[in-house]
Amino acid sequence: MPRAARDGAASALDREHGLPPRGVEPGVRGLDVNRVELYLGELQVAKAGGRAPAYREEDGKRAMAKSEITVRVVLNRGRAATTVWTCDLSHEYVTINAEYRT
């Protein structure tokens, strides 16, 4: 699912800063959200269309406080896999890069 990963990384930047999507079609055709799993590192955050039963907010905060975070999304749609590297989504990063456009 390379497109799902690429679109997810691109739209995360847009959502973080209230920008409209840049030609990214929302969603993945035929995706059953009840089968999706989301992890921060080894911490399961979402399962079966909602919060994972064992997830605790304190654990999520600890995972998000690290300087590097691995976000793993399991679509449960087959065996395809891909890796997408993305970068800092902070307000400062976006401001600095916006100056290159003007």
RONUKOL-523898 format. One record per residue (C-alpha): x, y, z. Coordinates in nm, 4 decimals, always signed. Example, Ala and Ser with C-alpha at 12.3 -4.5 7.8 and 13.67 -1.06 7.14 Angstrom:
2
[r [+1.2300 -0.4500 +0.7800]]
[r [+1.3670 -0.1060 +0.7140]]
***
This chain:
102
[r [+0.0000 +0.0000 +0.0000]]
[r [+0.2630 +0.2591 -0.0882]]
[r [-0.0016 +0.5147 -0.1854]]
[r [-0.1797 +0.4845 +0.1499]]
[r [+0.1491 +0.5471 +0.3314]]
[r [+0.2562 +0.8348 +0.1071]]
[r [-0.0822 +1.0056 +0.1228]]
[r [-0.0984 +0.9622 +0.4986]]
[r [+0.2416 +1.1254 +0.5466]]
[r [+0.1584 +1.4152 +0.3135]]
[r [-0.1815 +1.4835 +0.4620]]
[r [-0.0445 +1.4754 +0.8192]]
[r [+0.1487 +1.7940 +0.7467]]
[r [-0.1603 +1.9582 +0.6006]]
[r [-0.3833 +1.8625 +0.8928]]
[r [-0.1256 +1.9671 +1.1529]]
[r [-0.1256 +2.3216 +1.0175]]
[r [-0.4845 +2.3606 +0.9021]]
[r [-0.3933 +2.3598 +0.5338]]
[r [-0.6143 +2.2205 +0.2596]]
[r [-0.4981 +1.8863 +0.1154]]
[r [-0.2534 +1.9127 -0.1746]]
[r [-0.4310 +1.6949 -0.4286]]
[r [-0.4421 +1.3991 -0.1917]]
[r [-0.7545 +1.1917 -0.2303]]
[r [-0.8849 +1.1299 +0.1198]]
[r [-0.9114 +0.7737 +0.2340]]
[r [-0.8127 +0.4441 +0.0790]]
[r [-1.0635 +0.2838 -0.1561]]
[r [-1.2273 -0.0167 +0.0063]]
[r [-1.0590 +0.0322 +0.3423]]
[r [-1.2407 -0.1304 +0.6330]]
[r [-1.1506 +0.0884 +0.9326]]
[r [-1.2645 -0.1896 +1.1629]]
[r [-0.9591 -0.3907 +1.0530]]
[r [-0.6992 -0.1115 +1.0884]]
[r [-0.4422 -0.1182 +1.3685]]
[r [-0.2261 +0.1821 +1.4660]]
[r [+0.0949 +0.1666 +1.6696]]
[r [+0.3360 +0.4232 +1.8153]]
[r [+0.6488 +0.2129 +1.8360]]
[r [+0.5251 -0.1093 +1.9972]]
[r [+0.2313 +0.0640 +2.1696]]
[r [-0.1004 -0.0263 +2.0070]]
[r [-0.3179 +0.2849 +1.9960]]
[r [-0.6090 +0.1806 +1.7742]]
[r [-0.7769 -0.1474 +1.6887]]
[r [-1.1101 -0.2533 +1.5372]]
[r [-1.2217 +0.1002 +1.4514]]
[r [-1.1457 +0.2561 +1.7889]]
[r [-0.9049 +0.2897 +2.0784]]
[r [-0.7127 -0.0280 +2.1588]]
[r [-0.8460 -0.1770 +2.4850]]
[r [-0.5062 -0.1698 +2.6595]]
[r [-0.4099 +0.1817 +2.5418]]
[r [-0.3493 +0.4379 +2.8146]]
[r [-0.3000 +0.8086 +2.7477]]
[r [+0.0098 +0.8189 +2.9713]]
[r [+0.1763 +0.5570 +2.7509]]
[r [+0.0853 +0.7539 +2.4377]]
[r [+0.2358 +1.0725 +2.5827]]
[r [+0.5590 +0.8876 +2.6630]]
[r [+0.5770 +0.7485 +2.3101]]
[r [+0.5134 +1.0915 +2.1546]]
[r [+0.7770 +1.2619 +2.3739]]
[r [+1.0624 +1.0762 +2.2026]]
[r [+1.2768 +1.2604 +1.9469]]
[r [+1.1978 +0.9927 +1.6855]]
[r [+0.8686 +0.8086 +1.6587]]
[r [+0.7815 +0.5044 +1.4530]]
[r [+0.4176 +0.5068 +1.3465]]
[r [+0.3005 +0.1740 +1.2113]]
[r [-0.0349 +0.1341 +1.0392]]
[r [-0.1582 -0.2189 +0.9720]]
[r [-0.4392 -0.2163 +0.7160]]
[r [-0.4927 -0.5946 +0.7237]]
[r [-0.5533 -0.5972 +0.3487]]
[r [-0.2823 -0.8340 +0.2356]]
[r [+0.0944 -0.8776 +0.2556]]
[r [+0.2169 -0.5568 +0.0880]]
[r [+0.4397 -0.3360 +0.3022]]
[r [+0.6284 -0.0114 +0.2602]]
[r [+0.8312 +0.2376 +0.4601]]
[r [+0.7781 +0.6128 +0.4419]]
[r [+1.0157 +0.8569 +0.6032]]
[r [+0.8680 +1.1898 +0.6982]]
[r [+0.9995 +1.4816 +0.8948]]
[r [+0.9362 +1.7409 +1.1620]]
[r [+0.5765 +1.8628 +1.1543]]
[r [+0.6262 +2.1411 +1.4074]]
[r [+0.5025 +2.4953 +1.3482]]
[r [+0.8633 +2.6200 +1.3422]]
[r [+0.9588 +2.3721 +1.0684]]
[r [+0.6663 +2.4737 +0.8489]]
[r [+0.7391 +2.8445 +0.9020]]
[r [+1.1042 +2.8032 +0.8050]]
[r [+1.0161 +2.6059 +0.4909]]
[r [+0.7374 +2.8450 +0.3940]]
[r [+0.9996 +3.1209 +0.3683]]
[r [+1.1648 +2.9320 +0.0806]]
[r [+0.8447 +2.9615 -0.1247]]
[r [+0.8113 +3.3398 -0.0957]]
***
